[in-house]
């Protein structure tokens, strides 16, 4: 039988299943089920998924909260654009704004302390990519995306935008400091 010619028997699908075929279908099914249940298992025990929350908000409201943190906890400014570097207290909420084509402000965290890092876009889709940790989070307008993080290694990390967001996308980079 070929797919081009008409089947010789009209009821060809009624032929009994070959044992080898049946075995492979069973193997494929079992493997599918293993992979399916590995997804929730790995989420809980794999220690590789971030603890995420998301809330609807507006750019104005978000900007206001980010500005409050900047006003309170800025320790210095960096680059020609005088971007504030905020060093918030451990356990607090930290706000990072993504907008064309900038991350604002810069953030300095302490090693081993836990923070709630908020991410939101003021315009359209950006991507938060933390290097070299390979953490990737889509940053949407209208959604305050909260990640609970505990940096484990001091150092200077790079933040790059990994969603194409326009003509200056490749310049949308920043830093995240983790200090002892
Ligand atoms: Cu922002 Cu690409």
Backbone and ligand atoms as CSV (ligand in chain L), in Angstrom:
chain,resi,resn,atom,element,x,y,z
A,1,UNK,N,N,0.840,-1.205,0.000
A,1,UNK,CA,C,0.000,0.000,0.000
A,1,UNK,C,C,0.873,1.253,0.000
A,2,UNK,N,N,0.538,2.168,-0.810
A,2,UNK,CA,C,1.242,3.446,-0.742
A,2,UNK,C,C,0.220,4.551,-0.505
A,3,UNK,N,N,0.714,5.691,-0.166
A,3,UNK,CA,C,-0.184,6.799,0.147
A,3,UNK,C,C,-0.838,7.352,-1.108
A,4,UNK,N,N,-0.247,7.024,-2.272
A,4,UNK,CA,C,-0.774,7.591,-3.513
A,4,UNK,C,C,-1.923,6.740,-4.038
A,5,UNK,N,N,-1.706,5.390,-3.988
A,5,UNK,CA,C,-2.741,4.509,-4.552
A,5,UNK,C,C,-3.879,4.262,-3.563
A,6,UNK,N,N,-4.990,3.892,-4.120
A,6,UNK,CA,C,-6.151,3.541,-3.305
A,6,UNK,C,C,-5.822,2.248,-2.558
A,7,UNK,N,N,-6.135,2.139,-1.265
A,7,UNK,CA,C,-5.853,0.896,-0.541
A,7,UNK,C,C,-6.605,-0.285,-1.161
A,8,UNK,N,N,-5.942,-1.464,-1.183
A,8,UNK,CA,C,-6.580,-2.645,-1.787
A,8,UNK,C,C,-7.791,-3.064,-0.967
A,9,UNK,N,N,-7.659,-2.971,0.361
A,9,UNK,CA,C,-8.812,-3.274,1.203
A,9,UNK,C,C,-9.384,-1.972,1.727
A,10,UNK,N,N,-10.664,-1.824,1.633
A,10,UNK,CA,C,-11.278,-0.573,2.095
A,10,UNK,C,C,-11.135,-0.391,3.595
A,11,UNK,N,N,-11.066,-1.517,4.315
A,11,UNK,CA,C,-11.009,-1.426,5.773
A,11,UNK,C,C,-9.607,-1.730,6.292
A,12,UNK,N,N,-8.606,-1.150,5.613
A,12,UNK,CA,C,-7.203,-1.460,5.968
A,12,UNK,C,C,-6.894,-1.091,7.419
A,13,UNK,N,N,-7.576,-0.123,7.997
A,13,UNK,CA,C,-7.271,0.275,9.378
A,13,UNK,C,C,-7.797,-0.727,10.402
A,14,UNK,N,N,-8.575,-1.687,9.906
A,14,UNK,CA,C,-9.108,-2.696,10.825
A,14,UNK,C,C,-8.157,-3.879,11.013
A,15,UNK,N,N,-7.035,-3.870,10.262
A,15,UNK,CA,C,-6.058,-4.952,10.444
A,15,UNK,C,C,-5.534,-4.918,11.874
A,16,UNK,N,N,-5.266,-6.102,12.461
A,16,UNK,CA,C,-4.749,-6.095,13.835
A,16,UNK,C,C,-3.385,-5.396,13.907
A,17,UNK,N,N,-3.155,-4.772,15.033
A,17,UNK,CA,C,-1.914,-4.037,15.237
A,17,UNK,C,C,-0.744,-5.003,15.331
A,18,UNK,N,N,0.320,-4.695,14.613
A,18,UNK,CA,C,1.529,-5.523,14.703
A,18,UNK,C,C,2.117,-5.400,16.112
A,19,UNK,N,N,2.731,-6.472,16.611
A,19,UNK,CA,C,3.235,-6.447,17.991
A,19,UNK,C,C,4.325,-5.397,18.186
A,20,UNK,N,N,5.199,-5.298,17.167
A,20,UNK,CA,C,6.282,-4.314,17.275
A,20,UNK,C,C,5.701,-2.901,17.316
A,21,UNK,N,N,4.708,-2.667,16.478
A,21,UNK,CA,C,4.097,-1.341,16.442
A,21,UNK,C,C,3.443,-1.019,17.789
A,22,UNK,N,N,2.739,-2.011,18.306
A,22,UNK,CA,C,2.081,-1.816,19.598
A,22,UNK,C,C,3.089,-1.533,20.700
A,23,UNK,N,N,4.199,-2.260,20.660
A,23,UNK,CA,C,5.247,-2.048,21.673
A,23,UNK,C,C,5.782,-0.630,21.602
A,24,UNK,N,N,6.039,-0.154,20.391
A,24,UNK,CA,C,6.593,1.203,20.254
A,24,UNK,C,C,5.593,2.283,20.662
A,25,UNK,N,N,4.331,2.029,20.369
A,25,UNK,CA,C,3.314,2.985,20.819
A,25,UNK,C,C,3.296,3.045,22.342
A,26,UNK,N,N,3.408,1.858,22.979
A,26,UNK,CA,C,3.413,1.816,24.448
A,26,UNK,C,C,4.649,2.527,25.003
A,27,UNK,N,N,5.823,2.274,24.383
A,27,UNK,CA,C,7.051,2.936,24.850
A,27,UNK,C,C,6.917,4.452,24.717
A,28,UNK,N,N,6.404,4.909,23.566
A,28,UNK,CA,C,6.258,6.351,23.336
A,28,UNK,C,C,5.295,6.966,24.342
A,29,UNK,N,N,4.212,6.240,24.637
A,29,UNK,CA,C,3.220,6.754,25.581
A,29,UNK,C,C,3.809,6.881,26.984
A,30,UNK,N,N,4.530,5.831,27.411
A,30,UNK,CA,C,5.144,5.862,28.741
A,30,UNK,C,C,6.148,7.014,28.822
A,31,UNK,N,N,6.940,7.172,27.768
A,31,UNK,CA,C,7.931,8.251,27.759
A,31,UNK,C,C,7.258,9.627,27.811
A,32,UNK,N,N,6.164,9.786,27.076
A,32,UNK,CA,C,5.404,11.045,27.121
A,32,UNK,C,C,4.926,11.332,28.537
A,33,UNK,N,N,4.417,10.285,29.202
A,33,UNK,CA,C,3.912,10.476,30.559
A,33,UNK,C,C,5.048,10.842,31.516
A,34,UNK,N,N,6.213,10.196,31.348
A,34,UNK,CA,C,7.369,10.527,32.204
A,34,UNK,C,C,7.730,12.003,32.011
A,35,UNK,N,N,7.827,12.429,30.763
A,35,UNK,CA,C,8.199,13.829,30.499
A,35,UNK,C,C,7.141,14.784,31.032
A,36,UNK,N,N,5.883,14.392,30.903
A,36,UNK,CA,C,4.801,15.251,31.379
A,36,UNK,C,C,4.896,15.459,32.889
A,37,UNK,N,N,5.119,14.375,33.640
A,37,UNK,CA,C,5.160,14.519,35.090
A,37,UNK,C,C,6.492,15.077,35.588
A,38,UNK,N,N,7.515,15.021,34.733
A,38,UNK,CA,C,8.790,15.649,35.100
A,38,UNK,C,C,8.667,17.177,35.154
A,39,UNK,N,N,7.735,17.734,34.374
A,39,UNK,CA,C,7.597,19.204,34.348
A,39,UNK,C,C,7.242,19.763,35.723
A,40,UNK,N,N,6.134,19.286,36.352
A,40,UNK,CA,C,5.858,19.795,37.709
A,40,UNK,C,C,6.907,19.353,38.722
A,41,UNK,N,N,7.423,18.126,38.573
A,41,UNK,CA,C,8.427,17.632,39.526
A,41,UNK,C,C,9.655,18.533,39.507
A,42,UNK,N,N,10.110,18.839,38.287
A,42,UNK,CA,C,11.316,19.640,38.153
A,42,UNK,C,C,11.102,21.077,38.614
A,43,UNK,N,N,9.889,21.543,38.447
A,43,UNK,CA,C,9.601,22.907,38.896
A,43,UNK,C,C,9.801,23.018,40.406
A,44,UNK,N,N,9.387,21.977,41.136
A,44,UNK,CA,C,9.460,22.011,42.598
A,44,UNK,C,C,10.859,21.638,43.096
A,45,UNK,N,N,11.448,20.586,42.506
A,45,UNK,CA,C,12.705,20.068,43.058
A,45,UNK,C,C,13.939,20.431,42.240
A,46,UNK,N,N,13.761,20.996,41.056
A,46,UNK,CA,C,14.897,21.242,40.179
A,46,UNK,C,C,15.696,22.482,40.516
A,47,UNK,N,N,15.158,23.343,41.371
A,47,UNK,CA,C,15.837,24.566,41.799
A,47,UNK,C,C,16.272,25.437,40.630
A,48,UNK,N,N,15.585,25.351,39.512
A,48,UNK,CA,C,15.996,26.165,38.376
A,48,UNK,C,C,14.902,27.136,37.937
A,49,UNK,N,N,13.751,27.045,38.559
A,49,UNK,CA,C,12.682,27.963,38.192
A,49,UNK,C,C,12.621,29.119,39.178
A,50,UNK,N,N,12.385,30.294,38.653
A,50,UNK,CA,C,12.301,31.475,39.496
A,50,UNK,C,C,10.927,31.533,40.148
A,51,UNK,N,N,10.886,32.160,41.342
A,51,UNK,CA,C,9.609,32.385,42.004
A,51,UNK,C,C,9.022,33.683,41.448
A,52,UNK,N,N,8.018,33.550,40.611
A,52,UNK,CA,C,7.462,34.713,39.913
A,52,UNK,C,C,6.079,35.092,40.416
A,53,UNK,N,N,5.812,36.379,40.377
A,53,UNK,CA,C,4.448,36.872,40.570
A,53,UNK,C,C,4.272,37.989,39.543
A,54,UNK,N,N,3.047,38.258,39.159
A,54,UNK,CA,C,2.809,39.369,38.242
A,54,UNK,C,C,1.528,40.087,38.618
A,55,UNK,N,N,1.582,41.405,38.532
A,55,UNK,CA,C,0.424,42.219,38.884
A,55,UNK,C,C,0.173,43.246,37.801
A,56,UNK,N,N,-1.066,43.514,37.533
A,56,UNK,CA,C,-1.415,44.568,36.581
A,56,UNK,C,C,-1.173,45.918,37.222
A,57,UNK,N,N,-0.542,46.804,36.483
A,57,UNK,CA,C,-0.353,48.158,36.997
A,57,UNK,C,C,-0.193,49.109,35.819
A,58,UNK,N,N,0.021,50.381,36.132
A,58,UNK,CA,C,0.184,51.366,35.061
A,58,UNK,C,C,1.602,51.917,35.104
A,59,UNK,N,N,2.085,52.436,33.987
A,59,UNK,CA,C,3.431,53.015,33.979
A,59,UNK,C,C,3.592,54.111,35.038
A,60,UNK,N,N,2.575,54.950,35.212
A,60,UNK,CA,C,2.674,56.044,36.192
A,60,UNK,C,C,2.859,55.522,37.602
A,61,UNK,N,N,2.023,54.544,37.975
A,61,UNK,CA,C,2.099,53.985,39.330
A,61,UNK,C,C,3.438,53.297,39.556
A,62,UNK,N,N,3.881,52.579,38.555
A,62,UNK,CA,C,5.145,51.853,38.685
A,62,UNK,C,C,6.327,52.821,38.781
A,63,UNK,N,N,6.294,53.816,37.915
A,63,UNK,CA,C,7.354,54.833,37.897
A,63,UNK,C,C,7.452,55.526,39.261
A,64,UNK,N,N,6.307,55.795,39.861
A,64,UNK,CA,C,6.275,56.473,41.152
A,64,UNK,C,C,6.977,55.635,42.221
A,65,UNK,N,N,6.672,54.331,42.233
A,65,UNK,CA,C,7.298,53.449,43.228
A,65,UNK,C,C,8.800,53.316,42.980
A,66,UNK,N,N,9.164,53.232,41.705
A,66,UNK,CA,C,10.592,53.141,41.377
A,66,UNK,C,C,11.316,54.408,41.832
A,67,UNK,N,N,10.662,55.562,41.596
A,67,UNK,CA,C,11.264,56.851,41.965
A,67,UNK,C,C,11.451,56.961,43.479
A,68,UNK,N,N,10.487,56.445,44.237
A,68,UNK,CA,C,10.598,56.488,45.705
A,68,UNK,C,C,11.831,55.732,46.183
A,69,UNK,N,N,12.065,54.558,45.601
A,69,UNK,CA,C,13.233,53.751,45.982
A,69,UNK,C,C,14.521,54.474,45.590
A,70,UNK,N,N,14.504,55.074,44.392
A,70,UNK,CA,C,15.683,55.811,43.926
A,70,UNK,C,C,15.966,56.999,44.850
A,71,UNK,N,N,14.916,57.743,45.232
A,71,UNK,CA,C,15.100,58.906,46.108
A,71,UNK,C,C,15.686,58.508,47.457
A,72,UNK,N,N,15.281,57.349,47.938
A,72,UNK,CA,C,15.685,56.914,49.276
A,72,UNK,C,C,17.056,56.263,49.312
A,73,UNK,N,N,17.377,55.439,48.313
A,73,UNK,CA,C,18.522,54.537,48.451
A,73,UNK,C,C,19.622,54.701,47.396
A,74,UNK,N,N,19.633,55.825,46.683
A,74,UNK,CA,C,20.699,56.016,45.698
A,74,UNK,C,C,22.023,56.263,46.423
A,75,UNK,N,N,23.059,55.517,46.022
A,75,UNK,CA,C,24.364,55.670,46.662
A,75,UNK,C,C,25.373,56.391,45.761
A,76,UNK,N,N,25.158,56.372,44.461
A,76,UNK,CA,C,26.029,57.075,43.524
A,76,UNK,C,C,25.360,57.086,42.158
A,77,UNK,N,N,25.963,57.796,41.204
A,77,UNK,CA,C,25.455,57.725,39.835
A,77,UNK,C,C,26.573,57.220,38.926
A,78,UNK,N,N,26.176,56.645,37.804
A,78,UNK,CA,C,27.171,56.101,36.878
A,78,UNK,C,C,26.849,56.488,35.441
A,79,UNK,N,N,27.856,56.452,34.626
A,79,UNK,CA,C,27.852,56.778,33.190
A,79,UNK,C,C,27.527,58.266,32.947
A,80,UNK,N,N,27.665,58.689,31.703
A,80,UNK,CA,C,27.405,60.085,31.325
A,80,UNK,C,C,25.946,60.463,31.569
A,81,UNK,N,N,25.082,59.445,31.575
A,81,UNK,CA,C,23.655,59.718,31.770
A,81,UNK,C,C,23.288,59.887,33.235
A,82,UNK,N,N,24.288,59.767,34.113
A,82,UNK,CA,C,24.062,59.899,35.562
A,82,UNK,C,C,22.943,58.975,36.050
A,83,UNK,N,N,23.060,57.730,35.679
A,83,UNK,CA,C,22.056,56.747,36.098
A,83,UNK,C,C,22.277,56.413,37.573
A,84,UNK,N,N,21.241,56.583,38.415
A,84,UNK,CA,C,21.421,56.300,39.836
A,84,UNK,C,C,21.676,54.807,40.095
A,85,UNK,N,N,22.543,54.549,41.076
A,85,UNK,CA,C,22.760,53.175,41.530
A,85,UNK,C,C,22.082,53.070,42.887
A,86,UNK,N,N,21.089,52.208,43.007
A,86,UNK,CA,C,20.376,52.085,44.279
A,86,UNK,C,C,20.864,50.861,45.041
A,87,UNK,N,N,21.018,51.068,46.332
A,87,UNK,CA,C,21.432,49.979,47.225
A,87,UNK,C,C,20.347,49.860,48.302
A,88,UNK,N,N,19.309,49.112,48.003
A,88,UNK,CA,C,18.177,49.039,48.925
A,88,UNK,C,C,18.464,48.088,50.091
A,89,UNK,N,N,17.746,48.237,51.213
A,89,UNK,CA,C,17.971,47.325,52.333
A,89,UNK,C,C,17.537,45.901,51.994
A,90,UNK,N,N,18.182,44.942,52.651
A,90,UNK,CA,C,17.856,43.534,52.411
A,90,UNK,C,C,16.377,43.280,52.666
A,91,UNK,N,N,15.790,42.467,51.857
A,91,UNK,CA,C,14.392,42.093,52.039
A,91,UNK,C,C,13.413,43.058,51.401
A,92,UNK,N,N,13.914,44.158,50.836
A,92,UNK,CA,C,12.987,45.167,50.328
A,92,UNK,C,C,12.640,44.949,48.853
A,93,UNK,N,N,11.749,45.802,48.388
A,93,UNK,CA,C,11.316,45.779,46.998
A,93,UNK,C,C,12.218,46.685,46.167
A,94,UNK,N,N,12.706,46.157,45.066
A,94,UNK,CA,C,13.596,46.898,44.170
A,94,UNK,C,C,12.908,47.014,42.820
A,95,UNK,N,N,12.935,48.200,42.246
A,95,UNK,CA,C,12.224,48.401,40.978
A,95,UNK,C,C,13.192,48.691,39.845
A,96,UNK,N,N,13.018,47.946,38.758
A,96,UNK,CA,C,13.812,48.186,37.564
A,96,UNK,C,C,12.849,48.526,36.428
A,97,UNK,N,N,13.137,49.661,35.790
A,97,UNK,CA,C,12.306,50.116,34.679
A,97,UNK,C,C,12.992,49.773,33.366
A,98,UNK,N,N,12.247,49.194,32.448
A,98,UNK,CA,C,12.738,48.974,31.091
A,98,UNK,C,C,12.019,49.945,30.184
A,99,UNK,N,N,12.768,50.686,29.382
A,99,UNK,CA,C,12.128,51.601,28.433
A,99,UNK,C,C,13.085,51.831,27.280
A,100,UNK,N,N,12.571,52.423,26.225
A,100,UNK,CA,C,13.383,52.665,25.028
A,100,UNK,C,C,14.498,53.655,25.336
A,101,UNK,N,N,15.732,53.358,25.310
A,101,UNK,CA,C,16.357,52.053,25.267
A,101,UNK,C,C,17.300,52.008,26.432
A,102,UNK,N,N,16.730,51.798,27.576
A,102,UNK,CA,C,17.479,51.972,28.811
A,102,UNK,C,C,16.895,51.121,29.926
A,103,UNK,N,N,17.784,50.683,30.828
A,103,UNK,CA,C,17.352,50.105,32.094
A,103,UNK,C,C,17.595,51.170,33.149
A,104,UNK,N,N,16.646,51.360,34.037
A,104,UNK,CA,C,16.773,52.425,35.016
A,104,UNK,C,C,16.120,51.995,36.311
A,105,UNK,N,N,16.722,52.171,37.469
A,105,UNK,CA,C,18.113,52.596,37.691
A,105,UNK,C,C,19.050,51.387,37.649
A,106,UNK,N,N,20.290,51.570,38.113
A,106,UNK,CA,C,21.163,50.413,38.323
A,106,UNK,C,C,20.940,49.931,39.748
A,107,UNK,N,N,21.168,48.659,39.960
A,107,UNK,CA,C,20.847,48.072,41.259
A,107,UNK,C,C,22.077,47.429,41.883
A,108,UNK,N,N,22.214,47.642,43.181
A,108,UNK,CA,C,23.308,47.015,43.916
A,108,UNK,C,C,22.708,46.209,45.069
A,109,UNK,N,N,22.957,44.926,45.077
A,109,UNK,CA,C,22.386,44.045,46.096
A,109,UNK,C,C,23.492,43.434,46.941
A,110,UNK,N,N,23.093,42.873,48.076
A,110,UNK,CA,C,24.078,42.225,48.939
A,110,UNK,C,C,23.993,40.708,48.793
A,111,UNK,N,N,25.150,40.103,48.776
A,111,UNK,CA,C,25.230,38.651,48.633
A,111,UNK,C,C,24.503,37.951,49.792
A,112,UNK,N,N,23.739,36.942,49.449
A,112,UNK,CA,C,23.077,36.131,50.478
A,112,UNK,C,C,21.803,36.728,51.043
A,113,UNK,N,N,21.425,37.944,50.593
A,113,UNK,CA,C,20.188,38.566,51.080
A,113,UNK,C,C,19.101,38.380,50.019
A,114,UNK,N,N,17.876,38.382,50.468
A,114,UNK,CA,C,16.762,38.155,49.548
A,114,UNK,C,C,16.044,39.469,49.243
A,115,UNK,N,N,15.686,39.633,47.996
A,115,UNK,CA,C,15.009,40.859,47.545
A,115,UNK,C,C,13.839,40.485,46.660
A,116,UNK,N,N,12.919,41.428,46.549
A,116,UNK,CA,C,11.844,41.287,45.561
A,116,UNK,C,C,12.145,42.243,44.411
A,117,UNK,N,N,12.577,41.674,43.317
A,117,UNK,CA,C,12.951,42.487,42.162
A,117,UNK,C,C,11.741,42.649,41.241
A,118,UNK,N,N,11.346,43.917,41.052
A,118,UNK,CA,C,10.206,44.218,40.179
A,118,UNK,C,C,10.723,44.622,38.803
A,119,UNK,N,N,10.038,44.142,37.780
A,119,UNK,CA,C,10.406,44.486,36.407
A,119,UNK,C,C,9.156,44.926,35.663
A,120,UNK,N,N,9.268,46.042,34.962
A,120,UNK,CA,C,8.157,46.418,34.086
A,120,UNK,C,C,8.667,47.295,32.951
A,121,UNK,N,N,7.965,47.213,31.839
A,121,UNK,CA,C,8.301,48.054,30.701
A,121,UNK,C,C,7.385,49.277,30.686
A,122,UNK,N,N,7.941,50.408,30.283
A,122,UNK,CA,C,7.139,51.633,30.185
A,122,UNK,C,C,6.527,51.778,28.794
A,123,UNK,N,N,6.976,50.997,27.834
A,123,UNK,CA,C,6.469,51.183,26.467
A,123,UNK,C,C,6.040,49.867,25.824
A,124,UNK,N,N,6.989,49.089,25.326
A,124,UNK,CA,C,6.582,47.792,24.782
A,124,UNK,C,C,7.530,46.715,25.246
A,125,UNK,N,N,7.458,45.575,24.597
A,125,UNK,CA,C,8.146,44.394,25.107
A,125,UNK,C,C,9.675,44.541,25.111
A,126,UNK,N,N,10.259,44.257,26.268
A,126,UNK,CA,C,11.705,44.132,26.393
A,126,UNK,C,C,12.010,42.782,27.031
A,127,UNK,N,N,13.274,42.428,27.064
A,127,UNK,CA,C,13.663,41.157,27.680
A,127,UNK,C,C,14.779,41.386,28.684
A,128,UNK,N,N,14.575,40.875,29.896
A,128,UNK,CA,C,15.597,41.004,30.945
A,128,UNK,C,C,16.467,39.761,30.875
A,129,UNK,N,N,17.723,39.947,30.514
A,129,UNK,CA,C,18.652,38.830,30.433
A,129,UNK,C,C,19.834,39.133,31.330
A,130,UNK,N,N,20.030,38.306,32.348
A,130,UNK,CA,C,21.109,38.533,33.304
A,130,UNK,C,C,22.296,37.666,32.930
A,131,UNK,N,N,23.408,38.322,32.684
A,131,UNK,CA,C,24.623,37.623,32.235
A,131,UNK,C,C,25.709,37.673,33.307
A,132,UNK,N,N,26.472,36.601,33.520
A,132,UNK,CA,C,26.427,35.340,32.767
A,132,UNK,C,C,25.524,34.281,33.398
A,133,UNK,N,N,24.523,34.695,34.177
A,133,UNK,CA,C,23.683,33.718,34.877
A,133,UNK,C,C,22.662,33.028,33.987
A,134,UNK,N,N,22.414,33.615,32.822
A,134,UNK,CA,C,21.419,33.051,31.912
A,134,UNK,C,C,20.016,33.007,32.526
A,135,UNK,N,N,19.633,34.112,33.164
A,135,UNK,CA,C,18.260,34.266,33.633
A,135,UNK,C,C,17.543,35.139,32.612
A,136,UNK,N,N,16.431,34.674,32.102
A,136,UNK,CA,C,15.689,35.403,31.069
A,136,UNK,C,C,14.251,35.615,31.477
A,137,UNK,N,N,13.834,36.862,31.455
A,137,UNK,CA,C,12.450,37.178,31.815
A,137,UNK,C,C,11.908,38.190,30.818
A,138,UNK,N,N,10.740,37.910,30.272
A,138,UNK,CA,C,10.109,38.888,29.393
A,138,UNK,C,C,9.590,40.043,30.240
A,139,UNK,N,N,9.800,41.256,29.772
A,139,UNK,CA,C,9.354,42.433,30.513
A,139,UNK,C,C,8.252,43.108,29.707
A,140,UNK,N,N,7.042,43.030,30.250
A,140,UNK,CA,C,5.868,43.518,29.521
A,140,UNK,C,C,5.419,44.882,30.020
A,141,UNK,N,N,4.797,45.657,29.148
A,141,UNK,CA,C,4.157,46.872,29.630
A,141,UNK,C,C,2.872,46.489,30.360
A,142,UNK,N,N,2.559,47.207,31.436
A,142,UNK,CA,C,1.293,46.972,32.133
A,142,UNK,C,C,1.344,45.872,33.173
A,143,UNK,N,N,2.439,45.125,33.242
A,143,UNK,CA,C,2.552,44.066,34.241
A,143,UNK,C,C,3.799,44.257,35.097
A,144,UNK,N,N,3.560,44.365,36.389
A,144,UNK,CA,C,4.654,44.417,37.354
A,144,UNK,C,C,5.045,42.966,37.624
A,145,UNK,N,N,6.188,42.580,37.106
A,145,UNK,CA,C,6.651,41.194,37.222
A,145,UNK,C,C,7.643,41.131,38.383
A,146,UNK,N,N,7.296,40.366,39.410
A,146,UNK,CA,C,8.119,40.337,40.618
A,146,UNK,C,C,8.858,39.003,40.716
A,147,UNK,N,N,10.151,39.086,40.886
A,147,UNK,CA,C,10.977,37.900,41.039
A,147,UNK,C,C,11.636,37.961,42.411
A,148,UNK,N,N,11.476,36.920,43.201
A,148,UNK,CA,C,12.154,36.872,44.492
A,148,UNK,C,C,13.526,36.254,44.275
A,149,UNK,N,N,14.559,37.052,44.547
A,149,UNK,CA,C,15.914,36.563,44.249
A,149,UNK,C,C,16.834,36.684,45.462
A,150,UNK,N,N,17.770,35.760,45.531
A,150,UNK,CA,C,18.824,35.787,46.536
A,150,UNK,C,C,20.144,35.590,45.805
A,151,UNK,N,N,20.868,36.694,45.543
A,151,UNK,CA,C,22.141,36.518,44.840
A,151,UNK,C,C,23.132,35.724,45.696
A,152,UNK,N,N,23.787,34.759,45.094
A,152,UNK,CA,C,24.679,33.886,45.860
A,152,UNK,C,C,26.156,34.187,45.623
A,153,UNK,N,N,26.473,34.955,44.571
A,153,UNK,CA,C,27.882,35.250,44.289
A,153,UNK,C,C,28.070,36.739,44.043
A,154,UNK,N,N,28.995,37.334,44.786
A,154,UNK,CA,C,29.298,38.750,44.573
A,154,UNK,C,C,29.927,38.939,43.199
A,155,UNK,N,N,29.728,40.122,42.636
A,155,UNK,CA,C,30.325,40.395,41.328
A,155,UNK,C,C,29.504,41.412,40.567
A,156,UNK,N,N,29.963,41.701,39.362
A,156,UNK,CA,C,29.244,42.618,38.490
A,156,UNK,C,C,28.582,41.803,37.389
A,157,UNK,N,N,27.280,41.939,37.289
A,157,UNK,CA,C,26.526,41.189,36.291
A,157,UNK,C,C,26.052,42.133,35.195
A,158,UNK,N,N,25.899,41.591,34.023
A,158,UNK,CA,C,25.414,42.390,32.911
A,158,UNK,C,C,23.919,42.157,32.715
A,159,UNK,N,N,23.210,43.245,32.402
A,159,UNK,CA,C,21.798,43.108,32.018
A,159,UNK,C,C,21.709,43.538,30.566
A,160,UNK,N,N,21.202,42.680,29.717
A,160,UNK,CA,C,20.985,43.078,28.328
A,160,UNK,C,C,19.534,42.816,27.965
A,161,UNK,N,N,19.062,43.593,27.000
A,161,UNK,CA,C,17.710,43.377,26.499
A,161,UNK,C,C,17.789,42.294,25.430
A,162,UNK,N,N,17.003,41.256,25.598
A,162,UNK,CA,C,17.060,40.175,24.597
A,162,UNK,C,C,15.739,39.996,23.838
A,163,UNK,N,N,14.940,41.068,23.803
A,163,UNK,CA,C,13.786,41.073,22.895
A,163,UNK,C,C,14.002,42.270,21.982
A,164,UNK,N,N,13.949,42.027,20.691
A,164,UNK,CA,C,14.208,43.139,19.774
A,164,UNK,C,C,13.152,44.230,19.980
A,165,UNK,N,N,13.625,45.454,20.317
A,165,UNK,CA,C,12.680,46.498,20.707
A,165,UNK,C,C,12.871,47.790,19.922
A,166,UNK,N,N,13.582,47.722,18.821
A,166,UNK,CA,C,13.698,48.931,18.003
A,166,UNK,C,C,15.132,49.232,17.621
A,167,UNK,N,N,15.307,50.400,17.050
A,167,UNK,CA,C,16.548,50.753,16.363
A,167,UNK,C,C,17.761,50.780,17.299
A,168,UNK,N,N,17.557,51.069,18.590
A,168,UNK,CA,C,18.686,51.127,19.527
A,168,UNK,C,C,18.711,49.941,20.492
A,169,UNK,N,N,17.993,48.887,20.138
A,169,UNK,CA,C,17.899,47.691,20.982
A,169,UNK,C,C,19.263,47.225,21.500
A,170,UNK,N,N,20.238,47.240,20.604
A,170,UNK,CA,C,21.547,46.685,20.997
A,170,UNK,C,C,22.271,47.539,22.034
A,171,UNK,N,N,21.795,48.764,22.270
A,171,UNK,CA,C,22.451,49.617,23.276
A,171,UNK,C,C,21.770,49.491,24.639
A,172,UNK,N,N,20.718,48.715,24.712
A,172,UNK,CA,C,19.939,48.630,25.943
A,172,UNK,C,C,20.593,47.630,26.899
A,173,UNK,N,N,21.604,48.118,27.604
A,173,UNK,CA,C,22.365,47.256,28.505
A,173,UNK,C,C,22.628,47.995,29.801
A,174,UNK,N,N,22.796,47.241,30.863
A,174,UNK,CA,C,23.062,47.847,32.162
A,174,UNK,C,C,23.856,46.876,33.028
A,175,UNK,N,N,23.951,47.215,34.297
A,175,UNK,CA,C,24.723,46.388,35.225
A,175,UNK,C,C,23.935,46.125,36.488
A,176,UNK,N,N,24.244,45.009,37.108
A,176,UNK,CA,C,23.678,44.712,38.426
A,176,UNK,C,C,24.854,44.312,39.308
A,177,UNK,N,N,24.986,45.024,40.415
A,177,UNK,CA,C,26.107,44.745,41.306
A,177,UNK,C,C,25.647,43.872,42.467
A,178,UNK,N,N,26.485,42.907,42.800
A,178,UNK,CA,C,26.259,42.133,44.013
A,178,UNK,C,C,27.517,42.289,44.875
A,179,UNK,N,N,27.316,42.854,46.066
A,179,UNK,CA,C,28.463,43.111,46.941
A,179,UNK,C,C,28.354,42.264,48.214
A,180,UNK,N,N,29.512,42.089,48.867
A,180,UNK,CA,C,29.538,41.266,50.106
A,180,UNK,C,C,28.990,42.072,51.262
L,1,LIG,CU1,CU,14.706,46.575,24.880
L,1,LIG,CU2,CU,15.550,45.253,23.102
